[in-house]
Amino acid sequence: MKKENTIGQNIRKLRIRHGDTQKILGDALGYGATTIANYESGYRQPDIQTAKAIAARYGVTLDELMSAEL
């Protein structure tokens, strides 16, 4: 049973909405595209600092990134 992956889905939606590739977002955060893909798929979860950086990049709150349906 796959657990809910709201944050991963939101990262993907925001990234695409802003025209970023996984590589562009990864480069901005200091990670590789594979790490971003892992966040989006739910294989990994970003740590709090990374989640804050993603939220700031896309102009959403941390709460919205983690729980809202964007």
C-alpha positions, 0 to 999 in steps of 0.5 A: 500500500503506497502512502499518501505523497502530498508533498511530492505531488505538490513539488511536481505541480509547482515545478511544472507550473513554473517551467522547471525541470527536475534538473533545474530544481535540483541545481537550485537546491544543490541536489541532483535530478534523481533526488527531486524525482525521488521526492516527487515519487514519494521514495524519499521525503525532503528534510525541513530545510529543503522543504522550506527552500522549495516553498520559498522558490515557488512562493508558497508556505511550508504548510501549503507545500506539505498539506494543501492540494495545489 
